[in-house]
C-alpha cells in the first residue's frame, strides 16, 4: 500500500484586487477532482491542503496549474510543499516569531534553492529595521510596519531575486497554520 503524504498547494496571485478569482469552494472541488484526499482550503489567498500517494511535489503543482487553467481560463503558478518541509520552515525561522505579530513576519516560498548572490544588489542597511534571511527554498522577511508599507519588500520585488523562479509569499500566521493543517507540529 502506497504511503499517503500531506501537502499544501500555494497558488500565486489569485483573488488579489479582484483579479484572477478562484473561489475557495471551487479550488476545493478542483483539487478533489484531481483525486486528492482530505482537501481543505485556507483563507481566500490560494491555499489548499490535501493528501496524495504521490511524492512528486512538482508533478502535483503542474497538475493543479493545468486544472486551474482549464477550469478558470487563466494561468497561475503553484508550489506544492509537504508537511515536513512546512514544519521545518516554521522551526528554522531566524526571527523571534513568538514575539512578533503575524503581519510583521512573512515567508516567500521559492520553486528552488536560491543562490545568496541574487541578493547582492539589495542594500540591507538602507532598509533597517526591516530585514530578511534566506532559508531552504524560502526567504524570511521581517517588516515591523507590515508588508504593505515595506520598502524592503518593494526592493526585493524589484530586484532580480526571483527572476526565473516561482515565488509566493504568506504571512506568518498562514505559514504556521499550513504547517498545522498538514499534520506536522509547528
TORPA-4810 file (N, C-alpha, C, O; in nm, 3 decimals):
<nodes>
NODE_1_0.084_-0.118_0.000_0.000_0.000_0.000_0.088_0.124_0.000_0.183_0.133_0.078_X
NODE_2_0.058_0.220_-0.088_0.137_0.342_-0.100_0.117_0.431_0.021_0.009_0.440_0.078_X
NODE_3_0.225_0.498_0.058_0.219_0.591_0.170_0.150_0.720_0.126_0.175_0.770_0.017_X
NODE_4_0.064_0.772_0.212_-0.005_0.897_0.183_0.073_1.012_0.246_0.117_1.003_0.361_X
NODE_5_0.089_1.119_0.170_0.162_1.237_0.215_0.066_1.355_0.224_-0.027_1.366_0.143_X
NODE_6_0.088_1.443_0.321_0.008_1.565_0.334_0.084_1.681_0.269_0.205_1.695_0.288_X
NODE_7_0.011_1.762_0.194_0.070_1.873_0.120_-0.013_1.999_0.135_-0.131_1.996_0.169_X
NODE_8_0.054_2.111_0.109_-0.016_2.239_0.090_0.017_2.288_-0.049_0.133_2.289_-0.091_X
NODE_9_-0.087_2.328_-0.121_-0.070_2.393_-0.251_-0.078_2.544_-0.227_-0.173_2.592_-0.165_X
NODE_10_0.020_2.615_-0.276_0.028_2.760_-0.261_0.014_2.821_-0.399_0.109_2.821_-0.477_X
NODE_11_-0.103_2.873_-0.429_-0.127_2.934_-0.560_-0.086_3.080_-0.553_-0.116_3.150_-0.456_X
NODE_12_-0.019_3.126_-0.655_0.037_3.261_-0.656_-0.059_3.359_-0.724_-0.105_3.336_-0.836_X
NODE_13_-0.088_3.467_-0.654_-0.155_3.582_-0.715_-0.301_3.563_-0.751_-0.349_3.627_-0.845_X
NODE_14_-0.374_3.478_-0.681_-0.518_3.468_-0.709_-0.594_3.549_-0.604_-0.546_3.569_-0.492_X
NODE_15_-0.712_3.594_-0.643_-0.803_3.668_-0.554_-0.737_3.793_-0.495_-0.765_3.830_-0.381_X
NODE_16_-0.650_3.857_-0.572_-0.585_3.980_-0.527_-0.641_4.095_-0.609_-0.631_4.096_-0.732_X
NODE_17_-0.698_4.192_-0.542_-0.751_4.310_-0.611_-0.861_4.279_-0.710_-0.878_4.351_-0.808_X
NODE_18_-0.936_4.172_-0.687_-1.046_4.138_-0.775_-1.006_4.069_-0.904_-1.089_4.048_-0.993_X
NODE_19_-0.880_4.035_-0.916_-0.830_3.970_-1.038_-0.805_3.822_-1.014_-0.779_3.778_-0.902_X
NODE_20_-0.814_3.746_-1.123_-0.786_3.602_-1.120_-0.859_3.536_-1.004_-0.799_3.474_-0.916_X
NODE_21_-0.989_3.551_-1.006_-1.073_3.499_-0.897_-1.087_3.347_-0.904_-1.119_3.290_-1.008_X
NODE_22_-1.061_3.286_-0.790_-1.080_3.142_-0.772_-1.149_3.124_-0.637_-1.083_3.126_-0.533_X
NODE_23_-1.281_3.107_-0.639_-1.350_3.083_-0.511_-1.295_2.958_-0.443_-1.266_2.858_-0.509_X
NODE_24_-1.282_2.965_-0.313_-1.221_2.853_-0.240_-1.303_2.725_-0.252_-1.246_2.616_-0.252_X
NODE_25_-1.434_2.736_-0.262_-1.516_2.616_-0.283_-1.480_2.552_-0.417_-1.477_2.429_-0.429_X
NODE_26_-1.453_2.634_-0.518_-1.414_2.582_-0.649_-1.274_2.521_-0.645_-1.248_2.419_-0.707_X
NODE_27_-1.183_2.585_-0.570_-1.049_2.529_-0.556_-1.056_2.395_-0.484_-0.986_2.300_-0.522_X
NODE_28_-1.139_2.387_-0.383_-1.159_2.260_-0.311_-1.205_2.152_-0.408_-1.151_2.041_-0.409_X
NODE_29_-1.305_2.183_-0.489_-1.357_2.087_-0.586_-1.254_2.048_-0.690_-1.245_1.932_-0.729_X
NODE_30_-1.176_2.144_-0.735_-1.073_2.119_-0.836_-0.969_2.021_-0.782_-0.932_1.925_-0.850_X
NODE_31_-0.921_2.045_-0.660_-0.820_1.956_-0.601_-0.878_1.818_-0.574_-0.811_1.716_-0.592_X
NODE_32_-1.003_1.815_-0.530_-1.072_1.687_-0.508_-1.086_1.611_-0.640_-1.062_1.490_-0.646_X
NODE_33_-1.127_1.682_-0.746_-1.144_1.620_-0.878_-1.013_1.563_-0.933_-1.016_1.473_-1.017_X
NODE_34_-0.901_1.614_-0.887_-0.772_1.560_-0.930_-0.738_1.429_-0.859_-0.636_1.367_-0.887_X
NODE_35_-0.826_1.388_-0.767_-0.808_1.260_-0.699_-0.737_1.268_-0.565_-0.700_1.165_-0.508_X
NODE_36_-0.719_1.388_-0.515_-0.651_1.404_-0.387_-0.752_1.391_-0.273_-0.870_1.418_-0.291_X
NODE_37_-0.703_1.350_-0.157_-0.790_1.327_-0.042_-0.778_1.435_0.064_-0.687_1.518_0.060_X
NODE_38_-0.871_1.432_0.158_-0.872_1.520_0.275_-0.846_1.666_0.236_-0.765_1.733_0.300_X
NODE_39_-0.914_1.716_0.134_-0.891_1.850_0.082_-0.956_1.955_0.173_-1.072_1.942_0.211_X
NODE_40_-0.879_2.056_0.205_-0.928_2.171_0.281_-0.862_2.296_0.223_-0.748_2.291_0.177_X
NODE_41_-0.933_2.406_0.225_-0.874_2.532_0.183_-0.858_2.621_0.305_-0.921_2.600_0.409_X
NODE_42_-0.772_2.721_0.290_-0.747_2.814_0.399_-0.740_2.956_0.343_-0.661_2.985_0.254_X
NODE_43_-0.823_3.041_0.397_-0.835_3.181_0.355_-0.872_3.190_0.207_-0.901_3.089_0.142_X
NODE_44_-0.871_3.312_0.155_-0.909_3.334_0.015_-0.787_3.355_-0.074_-0.800_3.390_-0.192_X
NODE_45_-0.669_3.333_-0.019_-0.547_3.369_-0.091_-0.480_3.253_-0.164_-0.363_3.262_-0.200_X
NODE_46_-0.553_3.145_-0.185_-0.499_3.038_-0.267_-0.417_2.935_-0.193_-0.306_2.901_-0.234_X
NODE_47_-0.471_2.885_-0.083_-0.405_2.779_-0.006_-0.498_2.659_0.001_-0.614_2.671_0.043_X
NODE_48_-0.448_2.544_-0.039_-0.525_2.421_-0.028_-0.437_2.314_0.033_-0.321_2.298_-0.006_X
NODE_49_-0.490_2.241_0.127_-0.420_2.130_0.191_-0.488_2.002_0.146_-0.610_1.995_0.137_X
NODE_50_-0.408_1.899_0.118_-0.464_1.774_0.068_-0.366_1.660_0.094_-0.251_1.683_0.133_X
NODE_51_-0.412_1.539_0.072_-0.324_1.423_0.079_-0.315_1.358_-0.058_-0.406_1.369_-0.141_X
NODE_52_-0.203_1.290_-0.081_-0.180_1.223_-0.209_-0.081_1.109_-0.186_0.003_1.115_-0.097_X
NODE_53_-0.093_1.005_-0.269_0.002_0.895_-0.267_0.131_0.934_-0.339_0.234_0.868_-0.321_X
NODE_54_0.126_1.038_-0.419_0.240_1.083_-0.497_0.339_1.156_-0.408_0.300_1.230_-0.318_X
NODE_55_0.468_1.136_-0.433_0.568_1.210_-0.357_0.642_1.312_-0.444_0.750_1.359_-0.407_X
NODE_56_0.586_1.345_-0.560_0.647_1.439_-0.653_0.575_1.574_-0.644_0.471_1.594_-0.707_X
NODE_57_0.631_1.664_-0.565_0.568_1.795_-0.545_0.552_1.872_-0.675_0.449_1.936_-0.697_X
NODE_58_0.652_1.867_-0.762_0.644_1.941_-0.888_0.532_1.888_-0.977_0.460_1.967_-1.038_X
NODE_59_0.515_1.757_-0.984_0.407_1.699_-1.064_0.271_1.738_-1.007_0.178_1.768_-1.082_X
NODE_60_0.259_1.739_-0.875_0.133_1.781_-0.813_0.103_1.927_-0.847_-0.011_1.960_-0.879_X
NODE_61_0.204_2.012_-0.840_0.185_2.154_-0.871_0.143_2.172_-1.017_0.051_2.249_-1.046_X
NODE_62_0.209_2.102_-1.109_0.174_2.115_-1.252_0.030_2.070_-1.277_-0.041_2.129_-1.358_X
NODE_63_-0.012_1.964_-1.208_-0.150_1.918_-1.224_-0.250_2.022_-1.179_-0.352_2.042_-1.245_X
NODE_64_-0.222_2.089_-1.069_-0.312_2.193_-1.020_-0.310_2.313_-1.115_-0.415_2.370_-1.143_X
NODE_65_-0.194_2.351_-1.164_-0.185_2.462_-1.259_-0.266_2.434_-1.384_-0.341_2.521_-1.431_X
NODE_66_-0.253_2.313_-1.440_-0.330_2.278_-1.561_-0.480_2.280_-1.533_-0.557_2.329_-1.615_X
NODE_67_-0.519_2.227_-1.419_-0.662_2.223_-1.385_-0.718_2.363_-1.366_-0.831_2.389_-1.408_X
NODE_68_-0.643_2.453_-1.305_-0.690_2.591_-1.288_-0.706_2.657_-1.425_-0.806_2.724_-1.450_X
NODE_69_-0.609_2.637_-1.513_-0.618_2.696_-1.647_-0.739_2.642_-1.723_-0.811_2.718_-1.788_X
NODE_70_-0.762_2.511_-1.715_-0.877_2.452_-1.784_-1.010_2.502_-1.727_-1.102_2.532_-1.803_X
NODE_71_-1.019_2.511_-1.596_-1.145_2.548_-1.532_-1.172_2.698_-1.532_-1.286_2.740_-1.549_X
NODE_72_-1.067_2.779_-1.514_-1.087_2.924_-1.497_-1.038_3.007_-1.615_-1.070_3.125_-1.623_X
NODE_73_-0.961_2.948_-1.705_-0.919_3.018_-1.825_-0.798_3.109_-1.809_-0.773_3.192_-1.896_X
NODE_74_-0.724_3.097_-1.702_-0.601_3.175_-1.687_-0.495_3.088_-1.621_-0.525_2.989_-1.555_X
NODE_75_-0.370_3.128_-1.642_-0.261_3.052_-1.583_-0.228_3.108_-1.445_-0.241_3.227_-1.418_X
NODE_76_-0.186_3.019_-1.360_-0.146_3.057_-1.225_-0.029_2.967_-1.185_-0.028_2.847_-1.213_X
NODE_77_0.069_3.027_-1.120_0.180_2.948_-1.069_0.139_2.884_-0.937_0.064_2.943_-0.859_X
NODE_78_0.188_2.764_-0.914_0.155_2.691_-0.792_0.280_2.622_-0.740_0.357_2.564_-0.817_X
NODE_79_0.299_2.628_-0.610_0.402_2.550_-0.543_0.332_2.452_-0.452_0.233_2.486_-0.388_X
NODE_80_0.381_2.331_-0.445_0.329_2.231_-0.353_0.442_2.192_-0.259_0.552_2.159_-0.303_X
NODE_81_0.413_2.198_-0.130_0.513_2.164_-0.029_0.453_2.067_0.071_0.338_2.082_0.112_X
NODE_82_0.533_1.968_0.111_0.490_1.866_0.206_0.494_1.915_0.350_0.562_2.011_0.383_X
NODE_83_0.418_1.845_0.434_0.409_1.880_0.575_0.543_1.889_0.646_0.565_1.987_0.718_X
NODE_84_0.634_1.792_0.630_0.762_1.803_0.699_0.840_1.929_0.659_0.903_1.992_0.743_X
NODE_85_0.836_1.964_0.531_0.904_2.086_0.486_0.841_2.209_0.550_0.911_2.297_0.599_X
NODE_86_0.708_2.216_0.548_0.639_2.331_0.607_0.672_2.345_0.755_0.691_2.456_0.804_X
NODE_87_0.678_2.233_0.827_0.715_2.236_0.969_0.859_2.284_0.985_0.890_2.356_1.080_X
NODE_88_0.948_2.245_0.894_1.087_2.289_0.904_1.100_2.439_0.881_1.184_2.504_0.942_X
NODE_89_1.018_2.494_0.792_1.020_2.639_0.769_0.982_2.711_0.899_1.044_2.812_0.934_X
NODE_90_0.882_2.661_0.969_0.842_2.721_1.096_0.955_2.705_1.198_0.992_2.801_1.265_X
NODE_91_1.007_2.585_1.210_1.108_2.557_1.310_1.241_2.627_1.288_1.314_2.651_1.384_X
NODE_92_1.273_2.660_1.165_1.402_2.721_1.133_1.395_2.873_1.120_1.491_2.935_1.074_X
NODE_93_1.284_2.933_1.158_1.269_3.078_1.146_1.381_3.150_1.223_1.398_3.126_1.342_X
NODE_94_1.455_3.236_1.156_1.567_3.305_1.222_1.524_3.428_1.303_1.607_3.489_1.371_X
NODE_95_1.397_3.463_1.298_1.346_3.578_1.372_1.265_3.529_1.491_1.218_3.415_1.491_X
NODE_96_1.247_3.612_1.594_1.172_3.570_1.713_1.021_3.570_1.687_0.949_3.657_1.737_X
NODE_97_0.975_3.474_1.610_0.835_3.469_1.565_0.736_3.476_1.681_0.631_3.539_1.668_X
NODE_98_0.767_3.415_1.793_0.676_3.414_1.907_0.654_3.551_1.968_0.555_3.572_2.038_X
NODE_99_0.744_3.645_1.940_0.730_3.780_1.995_0.680_3.880_1.893_0.666_3.998_1.923_X
NODE_100_0.652_3.835_1.772_0.609_3.924_1.665_0.463_3.899_1.629_0.409_3.790_1.653_X
NODE_101_0.400_4.000_1.572_0.266_3.983_1.516_0.281_3.915_1.380_0.382_3.931_1.312_X
NODE_102_0.178_3.840_1.343_0.182_3.768_1.215_0.204_3.858_1.096_0.263_3.816_0.997_X
NODE_103_0.157_3.982_1.103_0.172_4.075_0.990_0.314_4.128_0.977_0.348_4.190_0.876_X
NODE_104_0.399_4.104_1.078_0.535_4.154_1.076_0.635_4.055_1.015_0.749_4.092_0.985_X
NODE_105_0.593_3.934_0.998_0.684_3.831_0.950_0.618_3.756_0.835_0.503_3.716_0.843_X
NODE_106_0.694_3.740_0.728_0.644_3.673_0.609_0.747_3.572_0.560_0.866_3.582_0.589_X
NODE_107_0.697_3.475_0.484_0.786_3.379_0.418_0.751_3.380_0.270_0.635_3.364_0.232_X
NODE_108_0.853_3.398_0.189_0.839_3.382_0.045_0.893_3.244_0.011_1.010_3.214_0.036_X
NODE_109_0.807_3.161_-0.046_0.847_3.027_-0.088_0.894_3.036_-0.233_0.830_3.101_-0.316_X
NODE_110_1.006_2.971_-0.263_1.061_2.968_-0.399_1.051_2.828_-0.457_1.046_2.729_-0.383_X
NODE_111_1.049_2.821_-0.588_1.039_2.691_-0.656_1.168_2.609_-0.645_1.167_2.489_-0.668_X
NODE_112_1.278_2.673_-0.611_1.404_2.602_-0.596_1.494_2.680_-0.501_1.462_2.792_-0.461_X
NODE_113_1.606_2.619_-0.466_1.703_2.688_-0.379_1.749_2.816_-0.448_1.763_2.821_-0.571_X
NODE_114_1.773_2.918_-0.367_1.814_3.047_-0.421_1.958_3.074_-0.381_1.994_3.064_-0.263_X
NODE_115_2.039_3.109_-0.478_2.178_3.145_-0.453_2.181_3.280_-0.381_2.119_3.376_-0.428_X
NODE_116_2.251_3.290_-0.269_2.258_3.417_-0.196_2.308_3.533_-0.281_2.280_3.649_-0.250_X
NODE_117_2.382_3.505_-0.388_2.430_3.610_-0.478_2.317_3.691_-0.539_2.335_3.807_-0.575_X
NODE_118_2.200_3.632_-0.550_2.085_3.705_-0.605_2.051_3.828_-0.521_1.986_3.920_-0.570_X
NODE_119_2.094_3.829_-0.396_2.060_3.938_-0.304_2.169_4.044_-0.295_2.157_4.138_-0.218_X
NODE_120_2.275_4.029_-0.373_2.390_4.118_-0.364_2.355_4.265_-0.387_2.418_4.352_-0.328_X
NODE_121_2.257_4.293_-0.469_2.222_4.432_-0.500_2.121_4.492_-0.404_2.085_4.609_-0.420_X
NODE_122_2.074_4.417_-0.307_1.977_4.469_-0.209_2.055_4.528_-0.092_2.127_4.457_-0.022_X
NODE_123_2.040_4.659_-0.071_2.109_4.729_0.036_2.034_4.708_0.167_1.939_4.780_0.198_X
NODE_124_2.076_4.609_0.242_2.007_4.573_0.366_2.012_4.685_0.467_1.913_4.712_0.535_X
NODE_125_2.125_4.750_0.480_2.142_4.858_0.578_2.043_4.971_0.553_1.992_5.031_0.648_X
NODE_126_2.015_5.001_0.428_1.924_5.110_0.394_1.780_5.083_0.437_1.699_5.175_0.444_X
NODE_127_1.747_4.959_0.466_1.609_4.921_0.498_1.586_4.886_0.645_1.474_4.852_0.683_X
NODE_128_1.690_4.895_0.727_1.673_4.863_0.868_1.565_4.949_0.933_1.556_5.067_0.897_X
NODE_129_1.485_4.900_1.023_1.499_4.773_1.093_1.440_4.653_1.016_1.445_4.541_1.066_X
NODE_130_1.387_4.676_0.897_1.341_4.562_0.817_1.461_4.476_0.782_1.573_4.525_0.769_X
NODE_131_1.436_4.346_0.768_1.547_4.256_0.740_1.494_4.129_0.674_1.374_4.103_0.677_X
NODE_132_1.584_4.052_0.616_1.546_3.923_0.559_1.659_3.823_0.581_1.775_3.860_0.601_X
NODE_133_1.621_3.696_0.577_1.717_3.586_0.588_1.673_3.479_0.489_1.554_3.458_0.465_X
NODE_134_1.770_3.412_0.434_1.744_3.307_0.338_1.740_3.173_0.408_1.825_3.143_0.492_X
NODE_135_1.640_3.092_0.373_1.628_2.956_0.424_1.629_2.858_0.309_1.676_2.890_0.199_X
NODE_136_1.578_2.739_0.333_1.571_2.633_0.232_1.451_2.658_0.140_1.336_2.633_0.178_X
NODE_137_1.478_2.707_0.020_1.373_2.742_-0.077_1.274_2.842_-0.019_1.157_2.845_-0.058_X
NODE_138_1.322_2.923_0.075_1.235_3.020_0.141_1.314_3.143_0.182_1.434_3.135_0.209_X
NODE_139_1.245_3.255_0.187_1.303_3.379_0.237_1.215_3.427_0.350_1.094_3.439_0.335_X
NODE_140_1.276_3.454_0.464_1.205_3.507_0.580_1.218_3.658_0.575_1.329_3.711_0.563_X
NODE_141_1.107_3.729_0.584_1.106_3.874_0.572_1.043_3.935_0.696_0.926_3.911_0.726_X
NODE_142_1.122_4.016_0.768_1.074_4.085_0.887_1.041_4.229_0.849_1.129_4.305_0.807_X
NODE_143_0.914_4.266_0.865_0.868_4.401_0.834_0.788_4.454_0.952_0.667_4.429_0.960_X
NODE_144_0.852_4.529_1.045_0.783_4.573_1.166_0.656_4.653_1.140_0.562_4.647_1.220_X
NODE_145_0.649_4.726_1.030_0.531_4.805_0.997_0.433_4.733_0.907_0.334_4.792_0.863_X
NODE_146_0.457_4.606_0.878_0.371_4.530_0.787_0.425_4.534_0.646_0.500_4.625_0.610_X
NODE_147_0.388_4.438_0.566_0.443_4.426_0.431_0.390_4.534_0.336_0.457_4.570_0.239_X
NODE_148_0.270_4.585_0.364_0.212_4.688_0.277_0.291_4.817_0.273_0.285_4.890_0.174_X
NODE_149_0.365_4.846_0.378_0.446_4.968_0.385_0.595_4.938_0.372_0.677_5.029_0.389_X
NODE_150_0.629_4.818_0.344_0.769_4.776_0.346_0.846_4.820_0.223_0.813_4.783_0.110_X
NODE_151_0.950_4.899_0.246_1.042_4.939_0.138_1.131_4.822_0.099_1.168_4.807_-0.018_X
NODE_152_1.166_4.739_0.196_1.249_4.622_0.167_1.173_4.524_0.078_1.230_4.469_-0.017_X
NODE_153_1.045_4.500_0.108_0.965_4.410_0.024_0.959_4.463_-0.119_0.968_4.385_-0.215_X
NODE_154_0.944_4.595_-0.134_0.945_4.654_-0.268_1.079_4.633_-0.338_1.084_4.598_-0.456_X
NODE_155_1.188_4.653_-0.264_1.322_4.635_-0.321_1.343_4.490_-0.364_1.400_4.464_-0.470_X
NODE_156_1.298_4.397_-0.281_1.312_4.255_-0.316_1.227_4.221_-0.438_1.270_4.142_-0.523_X
NODE_157_1.110_4.278_-0.448_1.022_4.250_-0.562_1.080_4.307_-0.692_1.064_4.249_-0.799_X
NODE_158_1.147_4.421_-0.681_1.205_4.484_-0.800_1.339_4.425_-0.839_1.384_4.443_-0.953_X
NODE_159_1.403_4.357_-0.749_1.537_4.303_-0.777_1.526_4.177_-0.863_1.417_4.132_-0.899_X
NODE_160_1.641_4.123_-0.893_1.644_4.001_-0.973_1.636_3.877_-0.885_1.666_3.766_-0.931_X
NODE_161_1.597_3.895_-0.759_1.594_3.784_-0.664_1.509_3.668_-0.716_1.553_3.553_-0.713_X
NODE_162_1.391_3.697_-0.762_1.301_3.588_-0.801_1.296_3.565_-0.952_1.213_3.487_-0.999_X
NODE_163_1.381_3.630_-1.028_1.381_3.613_-1.173_1.403_3.467_-1.209_1.500_3.404_-1.166_X
NODE_164_1.312_3.412_-1.289_1.323_3.274_-1.332_1.270_3.173_-1.232_1.277_3.053_-1.256_X
NODE_165_1.217_3.221_-1.121_1.164_3.133_-1.017_1.015_3.158_-0.999_0.964_3.265_-1.031_X
NODE_166_0.946_3.059_-0.948_0.812_3.081_-0.896_0.831_3.120_-0.750_0.902_3.053_-0.675_X
NODE_167_0.768_3.229_-0.710_0.778_3.277_-0.573_0.640_3.323_-0.527_0.568_3.390_-0.601_X
NODE_168_0.604_3.286_-0.406_0.478_3.330_-0.348_0.497_3.350_-0.199_0.568_3.274_-0.133_X
NODE_169_0.433_3.454_-0.146_0.456_3.497_-0.008_0.332_3.475_0.078_0.219_3.496_0.033_X
NODE_170_0.356_3.432_0.203_0.248_3.415_0.301_0.292_3.482_0.432_0.410_3.483_0.465_X
NODE_171_0.194_3.537_0.505_0.228_3.593_0.636_0.250_3.480_0.735_0.214_3.365_0.710_X
NODE_172_0.309_3.514_0.850_0.350_3.412_0.945_0.232_3.331_0.997_0.244_3.210_1.017_X
NODE_173_0.117_3.395_1.020_0.000_3.321_1.067_-0.036_3.210_0.969_-0.068_3.099_1.010_X
NODE_174_-0.032_3.241_0.841_-0.064_3.141_0.739_0.044_3.034_0.732_0.013_2.916_0.716_X
NODE_175_0.169_3.072_0.743_0.280_2.976_0.742_0.259_2.872_0.852_0.270_2.752_0.827_X
NODE_176_0.229_2.919_0.972_0.210_2.829_1.087_0.085_2.743_1.067_0.087_2.623_1.092_X
NODE_177_-0.023_2.805_1.021_-0.149_2.731_1.004_-0.135_2.620_0.899_-0.187_2.510_0.919_X
NODE_178_-0.065_2.647_0.789_-0.048_2.544_0.686_0.037_2.428_0.739_0.013_2.313_0.704_X
NODE_179_0.137_2.458_0.821_0.216_2.351_0.883_0.127_2.267_0.974_0.137_2.145_0.974_X
NODE_180_0.041_2.332_1.050_-0.052_2.259_1.137_-0.150_2.176_1.055_-0.176_2.060_1.089_X
NODE_181_-0.205_2.233_0.950_-0.306_2.163_0.869_-0.251_2.042_0.796_-0.325_1.949_0.765_X
NODE_182_-0.122_2.042_0.768_-0.063_1.927_0.700_-0.023_1.818_0.800_0.039_1.718_0.764_X
NODE_183_-0.060_1.839_0.927_-0.043_1.736_1.026_0.091_1.732_1.092_0.122_1.638_1.166_X
NODE_184_0.172_1.830_1.067_0.305_1.835_1.127_0.303_1.935_1.242_0.243_2.042_1.228_X
NODE_185_0.365_1.905_1.352_0.369_2.001_1.462_0.449_2.124_1.423_0.557_2.114_1.364_X
NODE_186_0.395_2.241_1.458_0.464_2.366_1.420_0.551_2.417_1.533_0.616_2.521_1.519_X
</nodes>
